[in-house]
Amino acid sequence: MKATCWTGRNSVEVVDVPDPRILNSRDAIVRVTSTAICGSDLHLYDGYVPTVKKGDILGHEFMGEVVEVGKDVSNLAVGDRVVVPFPIACGHCWACEHDLYSVCENSNPNAGLAEKVMGHSPAAIFGYSHMLGGYPGGQAQYARVPFADIGPVKIEDELPDDKVLFLSDILPTGYIGAEMCDIRPGDTIAVWGAGPVGQFAVASAFLLGAERVIAIDRFDYRLQRLRRHTGAETLNYEESDVLEALRDMTAGRGPDACIDAVGMEAHHPTGPVHAYDRAKQATHMETERPHALREAILSCRNGGTVSVVGVYGGLLDKFPMGSLMNRSLTLRGAQCHVQRYTKPLLDHIRSGRIDPSVVISHHMPLEQAPQAYEMFKHKQDECNKVVLTP
């Protein structure tokens, strides 16, 4: 079969690899009908996530048709159409029993690697380094799905792939980012990052009752999308001092909650701060460029909440702990527990309250994955979200 494989920093190739096969009685094999490039895939592409090896199959956002099931998978049958959550979860450990699927205690066979970086291991993730399991990803014609009796959600109506594909990751990730803000009627929420996750965080904040949502980014075409599809207010951080602008927009108090939907490769409009983070990241003295997180903490009102769904991998520098502690802030973060959210969010899609397809800017065949990665990374042709068709 054809698959998108990592071949080095800033390099992927679509090559022939062996077809997946059933290895465990709880496995399923899925013929992939749609898969996508996620913003967090760029962290792999750029070489910032350790333990990625040449030849690894990428991709954790995918859906398709079940073509084979293990003998202990009773909830799925050949021919079923499914969306596959990106965290691989066993369904039976303490974490899974408490709906904390992204920190499943059993799915990562390489937990020791993750523990060295993070202290404890999260769940395994499709196509996201050997530190997180080494499982082949879904940017391929077929994928093996472990614990298929727990993860995949069946799509039993005629909704097109574009409407449901993002149940695999970015829609529930944006939603949990807003949910962790404990939004109350009348709240003002600020969201750093207007990429697809940030766009879904904005939409989810409105869905959960926010009165105002302010999105912060440097790409006007992404900010325009948000204004058009959600009615959010926007700030271009290359044109405004964000801390000052947010104070002005909130009568000096600051947003009630702030969402970091950027993560480890944040940019900064002033040279010295950005150069400092880039230099420390390049020399492995820190793993993050955390400017968005710093700014979210400093911007949030006293007693507010900072919610982190942008991907971070390890250690960061110049963390404003004094601001966090002295101003009674709450800091929350998560890789999304996708299995918790797929069914309720599917109901929102069916009712028309959310249309995930609006984030898609490009459809491309799988064979063009290398061009798609370059276009997405460099924001060429106003690229917002690429869906690949095997």
VOVEX-545636 format. One record per residue (C-alpha): x, y, z; residue number from 1. Coordinates in steps of 0.001 Angstrom, whole numbers. Layout:
N
X / Y / Z / NUM $
...
***
This chain:
390
0 / 0 / 0 / 1 $
972 / 3673 / -277 / 2 $
1729 / 5663 / 2868 / 3 $
3185 / 9029 / 3870 / 4 $
6489 / 8357 / 5639 / 5 $
8816 / 10686 / 7524 / 6 $
12190 / 10703 / 5783 / 7 $
14002 / 13426 / 7713 / 8 $
13571 / 16946 / 8958 / 9 $
11195 / 18839 / 6642 / 10 $
10877 / 15775 / 4414 / 11 $
8130 / 13232 / 3809 / 12 $
7625 / 10804 / 941 / 13 $
4725 / 8663 / -228 / 14 $
6141 / 5183 / -631 / 15 $
5102 / 1538 / -832 / 16 $
4959 / -180 / 2571 / 17 $
3566 / -3552 / 3703 / 18 $
-183 / -3751 / 4251 / 19 $
-1199 / -3787 / 7936 / 20 $
-2549 / -6999 / 9401 / 21 $
-4410 / -8131 / 12489 / 22 $
-1925 / -8597 / 15348 / 23 $
-4332 / -8790 / 18268 / 24 $
-7870 / -10077 / 18704 / 25 $
-9044 / -6517 / 19477 / 26 $
-7622 / -5059 / 16238 / 27 $
-9419 / -3854 / 13138 / 28 $
-8075 / -2959 / 9699 / 29 $
-9545 / 194 / 8151 / 30 $
-9383 / 1184 / 4493 / 31 $
-8741 / 4909 / 4780 / 32 $
-11126 / 7116 / 2798 / 33 $
-10017 / 10499 / 4189 / 34 $
-7064 / 11640 / 6245 / 35 $
-5712 / 15060 / 7148 / 36 $
-2536 / 16904 / 8020 / 37 $
-2766 / 18305 / 11539 / 38 $
-888 / 21325 / 12823 / 39 $
782 / 19039 / 15343 / 40 $
2094 / 16923 / 12445 / 41 $
4239 / 19929 / 11594 / 42 $
6095 / 19492 / 14894 / 43 $
7159 / 16063 / 13590 / 44 $
7876 / 17427 / 10129 / 45 $
10035 / 20199 / 11593 / 46 $
12004 / 17735 / 13712 / 47 $
10932 / 18977 / 17143 / 48 $
9476 / 15700 / 18442 / 49 $
12098 / 13125 / 19510 / 50 $
12076 / 9407 / 18623 / 51 $
10645 / 9802 / 15109 / 52 $
12432 / 7396 / 12799 / 53 $
12963 / 7402 / 9057 / 54 $
10170 / 5414 / 7442 / 55 $
7567 / 6040 / 10162 / 56 $
4036 / 6406 / 8757 / 57 $
2510 / 9730 / 9804 / 58 $
-1037 / 10831 / 10439 / 59 $
-3499 / 10694 / 13329 / 60 $
-6630 / 12157 / 11734 / 61 $
-8314 / 9533 / 9592 / 62 $
-11512 / 7644 / 8878 / 63 $
-12610 / 4900 / 6542 / 64 $
-14258 / 1544 / 6040 / 65 $
-13641 / -1504 / 8207 / 66 $
-12274 / -4351 / 6065 / 67 $
-11239 / -6842 / 8778 / 68 $
-11842 / -7294 / 12512 / 69 $
-10263 / -9393 / 15249 / 70 $
-12345 / -12060 / 16949 / 71 $
-12927 / -9936 / 20080 / 72 $
-14264 / -6900 / 18227 / 73 $
-18019 / -7306 / 18446 / 74 $
-19071 / -3683 / 17989 / 75 $
-17781 / -3379 / 14418 / 76 $
-18362 / -5363 / 11253 / 77 $
-16770 / -5422 / 7841 / 78 $
-18241 / -2579 / 5828 / 79 $
-18823 / -229 / 8761 / 80 $
-17819 / 3379 / 8216 / 81 $
-15814 / 4733 / 11162 / 82 $
-13889 / 7729 / 12441 / 83 $
-10823 / 6776 / 14487 / 84 $
-9823 / 8881 / 17549 / 85 $
-6151 / 9837 / 17621 / 86 $
-5411 / 8589 / 21183 / 87 $
-5169 / 4801 / 21376 / 88 $
-6995 / 3699 / 24528 / 89 $
-7617 / 277 / 26048 / 90 $
-10931 / 1174 / 27655 / 91 $
-10314 / -788 / 30858 / 92 $
-7502 / 856 / 32866 / 93 $
-8127 / 3376 / 35660 / 94 $
-7661 / 6324 / 33277 / 95 $
-10051 / 4988 / 30641 / 96 $
-12663 / 4111 / 33265 / 97 $
-12540 / 7777 / 34311 / 98 $
-12903 / 8997 / 30683 / 99 $
-9252 / 10101 / 30572 / 100 $
-8540 / 8288 / 27338 / 101 $
-5504 / 10307 / 26261 / 102 $
-3623 / 9113 / 29348 / 103 $
-4530 / 5429 / 28954 / 104 $
-2143 / 3362 / 31068 / 105 $
-1884 / 370 / 28728 / 106 $
-1686 / 1474 / 25097 / 107 $
1890 / 2810 / 24943 / 108 $
4397 / -60 / 24737 / 109 $
7241 / 2486 / 24905 / 110 $
6043 / 4227 / 28069 / 111 $
9585 / 4345 / 29451 / 112 $
10667 / 6731 / 26678 / 113 $
7813 / 9119 / 27399 / 114 $
8444 / 8966 / 31141 / 115 $
11978 / 10286 / 30621 / 116 $
10574 / 13403 / 28950 / 117 $
7214 / 13904 / 30680 / 118 $
7486 / 12127 / 34013 / 119 $
4552 / 9844 / 33220 / 120 $
3495 / 8394 / 29892 / 121 $
342 / 9493 / 28090 / 122 $
-1576 / 7178 / 25794 / 123 $
-138 / 6034 / 22495 / 124 $
-982 / 8151 / 19455 / 125 $
-1232 / 7057 / 15830 / 126 $
1760 / 8133 / 13759 / 127 $
3341 / 10293 / 16447 / 128 $
6812 / 8990 / 17321 / 129 $
8082 / 5919 / 19127 / 130 $
7940 / 7796 / 22418 / 131 $
4156 / 7656 / 21954 / 132 $
3915 / 4047 / 20867 / 133 $
5447 / 3816 / 17414 / 134 $
2083 / 2893 / 15868 / 135 $
1813 / 3509 / 12112 / 136 $
-405 / 6451 / 11272 / 137 $
-3377 / 6963 / 9027 / 138 $
-1932 / 8953 / 6112 / 139 $
-2045 / 5709 / 4179 / 140 $
-4378 / 3504 / 2202 / 141 $
-4964 / 1186 / 5168 / 142 $
-4408 / 1378 / 8914 / 143 $
-4377 / -1079 / 11783 / 144 $
-6553 / 146 / 14661 / 145 $
-5719 / -1415 / 18055 / 146 $
-8468 / -1617 / 20710 / 147 $
-11026 / -1229 / 17940 / 148 $
-13769 / -2253 / 20351 / 149 $
-13207 / 1027 / 22240 / 150 $
-12084 / 3791 / 19894 / 151 $
-13793 / 4056 / 16504 / 152 $
-17176 / 5737 / 16228 / 153 $
-19551 / 4407 / 13576 / 154 $
-21048 / 6855 / 11087 / 155 $
-24367 / 5289 / 10195 / 156 $
-25905 / 8059 / 8113 / 157 $
-25024 / 9837 / 4898 / 158 $
-22896 / 12603 / 6362 / 159 $
-19917 / 13115 / 4021 / 160 $
-16377 / 12507 / 5247 / 161 $
-15685 / 16252 / 5358 / 162 $
-18385 / 16723 / 8000 / 163 $
-17142 / 14005 / 10376 / 164 $
-13410 / 13438 / 9736 / 165 $
-12352 / 15968 / 12348 / 166 $
-14081 / 14049 / 15117 / 167 $
-10761 / 12181 / 15085 / 168 $
-8901 / 15103 / 16697 / 169 $
-9221 / 18795 / 16037 / 170 $
-12951 / 19271 / 16671 / 171 $
-12921 / 17607 / 20110 / 172 $
-9552 / 19230 / 20848 / 173 $
-10989 / 22684 / 20213 / 174 $
-14054 / 21739 / 22234 / 175 $
-12139 / 20523 / 25292 / 176 $
-10064 / 23706 / 25121 / 177 $
-13267 / 25706 / 25545 / 178 $
-14798 / 23277 / 28039 / 179 $
-11787 / 23573 / 30366 / 180 $
-12534 / 27315 / 30617 / 181 $
-15728 / 26636 / 32611 / 182 $
-17491 / 29260 / 30517 / 183 $
-20370 / 31197 / 32066 / 184 $
-22891 / 33401 / 30246 / 185 $
-21351 / 36777 / 29516 / 186 $
-17748 / 35567 / 29563 / 187 $
-15063 / 36887 / 27230 / 188 $
-12642 / 34253 / 25950 / 189 $
-9349 / 34901 / 24162 / 190 $
-7871 / 32248 / 21856 / 191 $
-4223 / 32256 / 20756 / 192 $
-3911 / 30604 / 17335 / 193 $
-6441 / 30834 / 14526 / 194 $
-5545 / 27573 / 12838 / 195 $
-8122 / 24781 / 12666 / 196 $
-7914 / 23900 / 16395 / 197 $
-8182 / 27553 / 17328 / 198 $
-11122 / 27950 / 14958 / 199 $
-12926 / 25060 / 16629 / 200 $
-12046 / 26434 / 20076 / 201 $
-13674 / 29733 / 19090 / 202 $
-16797 / 27992 / 17749 / 203 $
-16983 / 25795 / 20857 / 204 $
-16630 / 28765 / 23206 / 205 $
-19643 / 30395 / 21571 / 206 $
-21509 / 27061 / 21697 / 207 $
-20819 / 26834 / 25443 / 208 $
-22182 / 30302 / 26125 / 209 $
-19380 / 32858 / 25736 / 210 $
-20579 / 36339 / 24902 / 211 $
-17366 / 37451 / 23218 / 212 $
-14439 / 35523 / 21744 / 213 $
-11247 / 37243 / 20646 / 214 $
-8865 / 35338 / 18349 / 215 $
-5162 / 36197 / 18078 / 216 $
-3018 / 35269 / 15067 / 217 $
-737 / 36845 / 12466 / 218 $
-2352 / 35504 / 9277 / 219 $
-5166 / 37736 / 8082 / 220 $
-6801 / 35033 / 5967 / 221 $
-7277 / 32848 / 9059 / 222 $
-8648 / 35766 / 11076 / 223 $
-11014 / 36582 / 8222 / 224 $
-12290 / 32986 / 8263 / 225 $
-13070 / 33297 / 11953 / 226 $
-14907 / 36584 / 11551 / 227 $
-16897 / 35171 / 8655 / 228 $
-17842 / 31812 / 10184 / 229 $
-18114 / 32620 / 13896 / 230 $
-18406 / 36369 / 14402 / 231 $
-15304 / 36411 / 16614 / 232 $
-13330 / 39579 / 17199 / 233 $
-9721 / 39364 / 16037 / 234 $
-6251 / 40717 / 16773 / 235 $
-3212 / 40488 / 14512 / 236 $
-284 / 40300 / 16937 / 237 $
2111 / 41713 / 14336 / 238 $
8 / 44875 / 14255 / 239 $
-1058 / 45232 / 17904 / 240 $
395 / 44878 / 21386 / 241 $
-1791 / 41967 / 22471 / 242 $
-1646 / 42536 / 26233 / 243 $
-2517 / 46199 / 25825 / 244 $
-5234 / 45533 / 23251 / 245 $
-6910 / 42883 / 25403 / 246 $
-6914 / 45218 / 28392 / 247 $
-8522 / 47925 / 26260 / 248 $
-11142 / 45476 / 24950 / 249 $
-12076 / 44250 / 28436 / 250 $
-12200 / 47497 / 30403 / 251 $
-8774 / 46846 / 31904 / 252 $
-9653 / 43491 / 33457 / 253 $
-8514 / 40948 / 30855 / 254 $
-10357 / 37973 / 29328 / 255 $
-12188 / 35631 / 31711 / 256 $
-10308 / 32699 / 30200 / 257 $
-7525 / 32248 / 27663 / 258 $
-6933 / 29292 / 25348 / 259 $
-3479 / 28435 / 23976 / 260 $
-4101 / 26645 / 20675 / 261 $
-543 / 27253 / 19413 / 262 $
1928 / 25113 / 21341 / 263 $
5629 / 24558 / 20974 / 264 $
6381 / 26547 / 17796 / 265 $
4895 / 29913 / 18720 / 266 $
6140 / 33067 / 17009 / 267 $
6704 / 36490 / 18507 / 268 $
6587 / 39820 / 16661 / 269 $
9683 / 41242 / 18357 / 270 $
13024 / 39829 / 17323 / 271 $
14918 / 39342 / 20619 / 272 $
12299 / 37251 / 22399 / 273 $
11685 / 35037 / 19376 / 274 $
15420 / 34700 / 18701 / 275 $
15996 / 33716 / 22345 / 276 $
13418 / 30909 / 22190 / 277 $
14580 / 29688 / 18790 / 278 $
18205 / 29570 / 19920 / 279 $
17422 / 27631 / 23079 / 280 $
15173 / 25251 / 21152 / 281 $
17812 / 24693 / 18455 / 282 $
20471 / 23892 / 21066 / 283 $
18097 / 21579 / 22977 / 284 $
18188 / 23785 / 26076 / 285 $
14396 / 23920 / 25933 / 286 $
11893 / 22038 / 23807 / 287 $
9303 / 24795 / 23374 / 288 $
8825 / 28322 / 22059 / 289 $
6144 / 29199 / 24614 / 290 $
5369 / 32808 / 23814 / 291 $
1630 / 32233 / 23315 / 292 $
1393 / 30511 / 26694 / 293 $
3322 / 33281 / 28450 / 294 $
1095 / 35898 / 26870 / 295 $
-2107 / 34000 / 27726 / 296 $
-1096 / 33838 / 31399 / 297 $
-163 / 37513 / 31547 / 298 $
-3367 / 38568 / 29740 / 299 $
-5912 / 36565 / 31724 / 300 $
-7954 / 38408 / 34340 / 301 $
-7299 / 37799 / 38025 / 302 $
-8921 / 34526 / 39080 / 303 $
-9339 / 33398 / 35464 / 304 $
-8443 / 30191 / 33654 / 305 $
-5747 / 29416 / 31101 / 306 $
-6551 / 26355 / 28970 / 307 $
-3758 / 24695 / 26975 / 308 $
-4479 / 22445 / 23993 / 309 $
-1530 / 23478 / 21813 / 310 $
1007 / 20642 / 21783 / 311 $
4004 / 20853 / 24111 / 312 $
6682 / 18216 / 24378 / 313 $
8891 / 18874 / 27365 / 314 $
10574 / 21855 / 29026 / 315 $
10078 / 25586 / 28553 / 316 $
11850 / 28683 / 29840 / 317 $
10796 / 31978 / 31417 / 318 $
7449 / 30660 / 32620 / 319 $
5507 / 33441 / 34444 / 320 $
4869 / 31434 / 37597 / 321 $
4605 / 34558 / 39733 / 322 $
1693 / 35813 / 37652 / 323 $
-9 / 32418 / 37753 / 324 $
273 / 32016 / 41531 / 325 $
-190 / 35562 / 42772 / 326 $
-3227 / 36274 / 40603 / 327 $
-5176 / 33099 / 41495 / 328 $
-5104 / 31720 / 37959 / 329 $
-6094 / 28169 / 37094 / 330 $
-3945 / 26396 / 34480 / 331 $
-5460 / 23382 / 32722 / 332 $
-4180 / 21327 / 29817 / 333 $
-4929 / 18133 / 27931 / 334 $
-4346 / 16037 / 24924 / 335 $
-8011 / 15589 / 24144 / 336 $
-9846 / 12550 / 25535 / 337 $
-11448 / 12168 / 22119 / 338 $
-13516 / 9058 / 22868 / 339 $
-15415 / 11084 / 25491 / 340 $
-16596 / 13621 / 22927 / 341 $
-17203 / 11860 / 19615 / 342 $
-20871 / 10982 / 20140 / 343 $
-22066 / 14311 / 21615 / 344 $
-20158 / 16253 / 18974 / 345 $
-21583 / 14016 / 16250 / 346 $
-25029 / 15042 / 17513 / 347 $
-24021 / 18712 / 17161 / 348 $
-22884 / 18040 / 13580 / 349 $
-26121 / 16259 / 12695 / 350 $
-28182 / 19111 / 14146 / 351 $
-26208 / 21721 / 12223 / 352 $
-24886 / 23501 / 15319 / 353 $
-21312 / 22818 / 14126 / 354 $
-20093 / 22385 / 10543 / 355 $
-16487 / 21120 / 10733 / 356 $
-16057 / 21180 / 6963 / 357 $
-15691 / 24977 / 6943 / 358 $
-12039 / 24690 / 8021 / 359 $
-11029 / 22765 / 4871 / 360 $
-9191 / 24818 / 2285 / 361 $
-7598 / 22079 / 153 / 362 $
-8375 / 18530 / -971 / 363 $
-5410 / 16652 / -2424 / 364 $
-4597 / 13047 / -3320 / 365 $
-2362 / 11155 / -902 / 366 $
403 / 11112 / -3526 / 367 $
727 / 14883 / -3119 / 368 $
1363 / 14737 / 640 / 369 $
4906 / 16185 / 321 / 370 $
3567 / 19250 / -1481 / 371 $
701 / 19484 / 1010 / 372 $
3074 / 19505 / 3988 / 373 $
5134 / 22288 / 2458 / 374 $
2052 / 24321 / 1574 / 375 $
553 / 23886 / 5054 / 376 $
3801 / 24707 / 6838 / 377 $
4463 / 27870 / 4868 / 378 $
773 / 28967 / 4672 / 379 $
914 / 29051 / 888 / 380 $
-2270 / 29605 / -1125 / 381 $
-4061 / 30581 / 2130 / 382 $
-3789 / 26968 / 3253 / 383 $
-5952 / 26361 / 6319 / 384 $
-6555 / 22592 / 6372 / 385 $
-5609 / 19857 / 3914 / 386 $
-7613 / 16657 / 3505 / 387 $
-5800 / 13856 / 1685 / 388 $
-7612 / 11146 / -245 / 389 $
-5770 / 7787 / -552 / 390 $
***
